[in-house]
Amino acid sequence: MKTSFISSLAMSQSLRYQTMRMQAELAERLKESQTGRHADVGVALGAHAGRNLSMTRSIDRLNGLVDANAIAANRLSATQNAMTQIGDLGQSLLASLTAAKSDIDQVSVSQAEAERVLKSMTGILNTNLNGEYLFAGINTDVKPMSDFHDPASPAKAAFDAAFVAKFGFAQNDPAAASITAADMDDFLTNFVEPQFLGAGWETDWSSASSQKITSRITLNETAETSLTANETGIRKLAMVAATISDLLNGSLGEEARDVLYDRSLTLVGEAVAEIANAQAQAGIVENRVSAASERLSAQVDLFTTLIKDSEGVDPYEAATRVNDLRAQLDASYALTARLQQLSILNYLR
């Protein structure tokens, strides 16, 4: 009968390799217990790993839209606040003009109020948010409104030139007292309105683009998420404020003033209504953006859940496996130490 021997070195090496394997597995199980997902998703899912990768890319894209919607929502909120202030200015000017029409002593008060409204409105329209002008349309880096009271203002120069072209003298000339109702009506219709409601607005008054900012609020939906200084209501309010503040600073007669008041009251009433309508449209878009963000977040949550379900591991099972591996490693270390202590010299006498 043939016998074979067992080498203590072979047993030690075998245990060493087994210990290394368990150490590697323990590292993976520790990672799984800490992260709650497979240590190597590709090995665990196989061909389905590509599906999860696609969902991860979708999550990144949806989160990008949610972040962009947050920026658009902030812009719309600031726009709403600004439009509320402009609407209040219009109401204030309307009240002042109504009082001035029935009381000649209110002329200077009305002129001062119109000047205040124009300056305040210009400041509001030049509001800057995060380095972008709110009312500049797509020209976000350009200040949309020029200051009418600036000596170098092209709008003031154009207005003065139009007055001289019509009447042959300046606004503060005493001859302004002789302007008739018909002449004032013709001046407002054919000289002033084109500067505000026609091409003159974008030439002399506004540097804003009429094209509003268009934002993608979902994967297949876009919305205009800004207003511009070229809104009709803003133009009409600027026209009233500019003409009242400038013409009443001169010596207009009562006949011309009445025409100016009547036209201004009509325009400022229309302006207030149109500003409110623009504000309402912005509010509708604001609600759309909010609803879109909620839908996007729901999709992100769904994809996240699907990925977690497919890549996740049972935390209790992972913890149990970690404990088992640690016990096996402790036993392996002890056995390896015992084997390394074996020597034939210990049995020689």
C-alpha positions in Angstrom: 0.0 0.0 0.0 1.4 3.3 -1.1 1.1 6.4 1.2 1.4 10.0 0.4 2.4 12.9 2.6 0.7 16.2 3.3 2.9 19.2 3.2 2.3 21.9 5.9 3.5 24.5 3.3 0.8 23.4 0.8 -1.9 23.6 3.5 -0.6 27.0 4.6 -0.6 28.3 0.9 -4.1 26.9 0.4 -5.4 28.7 3.5 -3.6 31.9 2.4 -5.3 31.9 -1.0 -8.7 31.3 0.7 -8.0 34.1 3.2 -7.2 36.5 0.3 -10.4 35.5 -1.4 -12.5 36.1 1.7 -10.8 39.5 2.3 -11.7 40.6 -1.2 -15.3 39.4 -0.7 -15.4 41.1 2.7 -14.4 44.4 1.1 -17.2 44.1 -1.5 -19.8 43.1 1.2 -18.7 46.1 3.4 -19.2 48.4 0.4 -22.6 46.9 -0.3 -23.7 47.3 3.3 -22.6 50.9 3.3 -24.0 52.0 -0.1 -27.0 49.7 -0.2 -26.2 48.7 -3.8 -24.2 45.9 -5.5 -20.4 46.4 -5.4 -20.1 45.6 -9.1 -23.4 46.6 -10.8 -22.2 45.4 -14.2 -21.6 41.8 -12.9 -24.8 41.8 -10.9 -27.1 43.1 -13.6 -25.4 41.8 -16.8 -27.2 43.0 -19.9 -29.7 45.1 -17.8 -26.9 47.4 -16.7 -27.3 49.5 -19.9 -31.0 50.1 -19.0 -29.9 51.6 -15.7 -27.2 53.7 -17.4 -29.9 55.1 -19.7 -32.1 56.0 -16.7 -29.2 57.6 -14.9 -28.6 59.9 -17.9 -32.3 60.7 -18.0 -32.2 61.6 -14.3 -29.2 64.0 -15.0 -31.1 65.6 -17.8 -34.3 66.0 -15.8 -32.5 67.5 -12.9 -30.9 69.9 -15.3 -34.4 71.0 -16.4 -35.5 71.4 -12.8 -32.5 73.6 -12.1 -33.2 75.7 -15.2 -36.9 76.0 -14.2 -35.8 77.3 -10.8 -33.9 80.1 -12.5 -36.9 80.8 -14.8 -39.2 80.9 -11.8 -37.0 83.4 -10.0 -37.0 85.6 -13.1 -40.7 85.4 -13.4 -41.2 86.2 -9.7 -39.0 89.2 -9.9 -40.8 90.3 -13.1 -44.2 90.0 -11.4 -43.0 92.2 -8.5 -41.7 94.8 -11.0 -44.9 94.8 -13.0 -46.9 95.3 -9.8 -44.8 98.3 -9.0 -45.3 99.7 -12.5 -49.0 99.1 -12.3 -49.1 101.0 -9.0 -47.2 103.9 -10.7 -49.8 103.9 -13.4 -52.7 104.1 -10.9 -50.9 106.9 -9.0 -50.5 108.9 -12.2 -54.1 108.3 -13.2 -55.3 109.7 -9.9 -53.1 112.7 -10.2 -54.3 113.4 -13.8 -57.9 113.1 -12.8 -57.4 115.6 -10.0 -55.5 118.0 -12.3 -58.1 118.0 -15.0 -60.7 119.5 -12.6 -58.3 121.8 -10.7 -55.9 124.1 -12.4 -53.9 124.4 -9.1 -52.9 120.7 -9.6 -50.9 121.3 -12.8 -47.6 121.5 -11.1 -48.4 118.6 -8.9 -49.4 116.5 -11.9 -46.2 117.5 -13.7 -44.1 116.5 -10.7 -45.9 113.2 -10.3 -45.4 112.4 -14.0 -41.7 113.1 -13.7 -41.5 110.8 -10.6 -43.4 108.0 -12.4 -41.1 108.2 -15.4 -38.0 108.1 -13.3 -39.3 105.3 -11.2 -40.5 103.2 -14.1 -37.1 103.6 -15.9 -35.3 102.4 -12.8 -37.7 99.4 -12.5 -37.3 98.5 -16.1 -33.6 98.5 -15.7 -33.7 96.0 -12.9 -30.8 93.5 -12.9 -31.1 90.0 -11.6 -28.1 87.7 -11.4 -26.3 89.8 -14.0 -29.2 89.9 -16.4 -31.6 92.7 -17.2 -35.2 91.5 -16.5 -36.9 93.5 -19.2 -34.3 93.3 -22.0 -35.7 90.3 -23.7 -33.0 88.1 -25.2 -30.6 91.1 -25.0 -30.0 90.3 -21.3 -26.6 92.1 -21.1 -28.0 95.5 -22.4 -29.7 98.1 -20.2 -33.2 98.3 -21.8 -34.3 101.9 -20.9 -32.6 105.2 -21.4 -33.2 108.1 -18.9 -35.5 110.7 -20.5 -34.2 113.4 -18.2 -30.6 112.8 -19.1 -29.3 115.8 -21.2 -27.7 113.3 -23.6 -30.9 111.2 -23.9 -31.8 110.5 -27.6 -35.4 110.2 -26.5 -35.5 113.8 -25.1 -33.7 115.1 -28.2 -36.2 113.4 -30.5 -39.1 114.8 -28.4 -37.7 118.3 -28.5 -37.1 118.1 -32.2 -40.6 116.9 -32.8 -42.1 119.8 -30.8 -40.0 122.4 -32.7 -40.8 120.7 -36.0 -44.6 121.0 -35.3 -44.8 124.4 -33.6 -41.6 126.2 -34.6 -40.6 127.0 -31.0 -39.5 125.2 -27.8 -41.7 123.9 -25.1 -40.8 126.6 -22.6 -41.3 129.4 -25.1 -44.2 131.8 -24.1 -45.7 131.2 -27.5 -46.7 127.7 -26.2 -49.7 129.4 -24.5 -51.3 130.0 -28.0 -51.3 126.3 -29.0 -54.8 125.3 -30.0 -56.6 122.1 -29.2 -56.4 121.0 -32.8 -52.7 121.6 -33.0 -52.0 119.7 -29.7 -54.2 116.8 -30.9 -52.2 116.7 -34.2 -48.9 116.9 -32.3 -49.8 114.0 -30.0 -51.2 111.8 -32.8 -48.6 112.4 -35.6 -45.5 113.4 -33.7 -45.5 111.9 -30.3 -47.3 108.5 -30.8 -44.8 107.3 -33.4 -42.0 107.9 -30.9 -43.6 105.6 -28.3 -46.0 103.3 -30.1 -44.1 103.1 -33.4 -40.6 102.6 -34.6 -39.2 105.5 -32.5 -39.5 103.5 -29.3 -36.8 101.0 -30.2 -34.8 103.7 -31.9 -34.7 106.3 -29.1 -36.1 104.8 -26.0 -35.6 101.1 -25.7 -32.5 98.9 -26.3 -34.5 95.8 -25.3 -35.4 93.0 -27.7 -39.0 92.3 -28.4 -38.1 88.6 -28.5 -38.7 87.2 -25.0 -36.6 84.5 -23.4 -37.9 81.1 -24.3 -37.1 78.3 -21.8 -37.5 74.5 -22.2 -39.5 73.6 -19.1 -39.9 69.9 -19.9 -38.5 67.5 -22.4 -41.1 68.5 -25.0 -42.5 71.8 -23.7 -41.2 75.4 -23.9 -42.5 78.7 -22.5 -41.7 82.4 -22.7 -40.3 83.2 -19.3 -39.8 86.9 -19.5 -41.4 90.2 -20.3 -39.7 93.1 -22.2 -39.7 96.9 -21.9 -41.4 96.9 -25.3 -44.8 95.8 -23.9 -47.5 98.1 -25.2 -48.8 99.0 -21.8 -45.3 100.1 -20.7 -45.0 102.2 -23.9 -48.3 104.0 -23.2 -47.4 104.7 -19.6 -44.0 106.1 -20.7 -45.7 108.3 -23.3 -48.1 109.8 -20.8 -45.4 110.3 -18.1 -43.0 111.9 -20.6 -45.5 114.2 -22.3 -47.1 115.4 -19.0 -43.7 115.9 -17.3 -42.3 117.8 -20.3 -45.2 119.8 -21.7 -46.6 121.0 -18.4 -43.2 122.4 -17.5 -43.9 125.0 -20.1 -46.7 127.5 -20.6 -49.4 125.6 -22.3 -52.8 127.2 -22.4 -55.9 125.7 -20.9 -57.2 124.5 -24.3 -54.1 122.6 -25.1 -53.9 121.2 -21.6 -57.4 119.8 -21.8 -56.5 117.9 -24.9 -53.3 116.6 -23.3 -55.2 115.5 -20.1 -58.0 113.8 -22.1 -55.5 111.9 -24.3 -53.3 111.0 -21.2 -56.2 109.8 -19.1 -57.3 107.5 -21.9 -53.8 106.2 -22.5 -52.9 105.6 -18.9 -56.2 103.8 -18.3 -55.3 101.5 -21.2 -51.7 101.1 -20.0 -52.8 100.0 -16.5 -55.1 97.4 -18.0 -52.5 96.1 -20.5 -49.8 96.0 -17.7 -52.2 93.9 -15.6 -52.9 91.6 -18.6 -49.1 91.1 -19.2 -48.7 90.4 -15.5 -51.5 87.8 -15.7 -49.8 86.1 -18.6 -46.5 86.0 -16.7 -48.4 84.4 -13.8 -49.8 81.7 -16.1 -46.3 80.9 -17.3 -45.1 80.9 -13.7 -47.7 78.3 -12.8 -46.7 76.2 -15.9 -43.1 76.3 -14.8 -44.0 75.2 -11.3 -46.2 72.4 -12.5 -43.5 71.3 -15.0 -40.9 71.1 -12.2 -43.3 68.9 -10.1 -43.7 66.5 -13.0 -40.0 66.4 -13.7 -39.3 65.7 -10.0 -41.8 62.9 -10.0 -40.1 61.3 -13.0 -36.7 61.6 -11.3 -38.2 59.9 -8.2 -39.6 57.1 -10.4 -36.3 56.5 -12.2 -34.4 56.6 -8.9 -36.7 54.0 -7.4 -36.3 51.7 -10.4 -32.5 52.0 -10.2 -32.5 51.4 -6.5 -34.7 48.3 -6.8 -32.5 46.8 -9.5 -29.1 47.7 -8.1 -30.0 47.6 -4.4 -29.1 44.8 -1.9 -30.8 43.7 1.2 -29.0 45.6 4.0 -29.7 42.9 6.6 -28.4 40.1 4.3 -25.3 42.2 3.5 -24.6 42.8 7.2 -25.1 39.1 8.0 -22.7 38.2 5.2 -20.1 40.6 6.6 -20.3 39.1 10.0 -20.0 35.6 8.6 -16.9 36.5 6.6 -15.3 38.2 9.6 -15.8 35.0 11.6 -14.4 32.8 8.8 -11.4 35.2 8.5 -10.7 35.0 12.2 -10.8 31.2 12.1 -8.6 31.2 9.0 -6.1 33.5 10.7 -6.0 31.3 13.7 -5.5 28.1 11.7 -2.9 29.7 9.5 -1.0 30.7 12.6 -1.1 27.2 14.0 0.1 25.7 10.7 3.0 28.1 10.5 4.0 26.9 14.0 4.2 23.2 12.8 7.8 22.0 12.4 9.3 18.4 12.3 11.9 19.8 14.7 9.2 20.0 17.4 8.9 16.2 17.2 12.5 15.2 17.2 13.9 14.0 20.4 
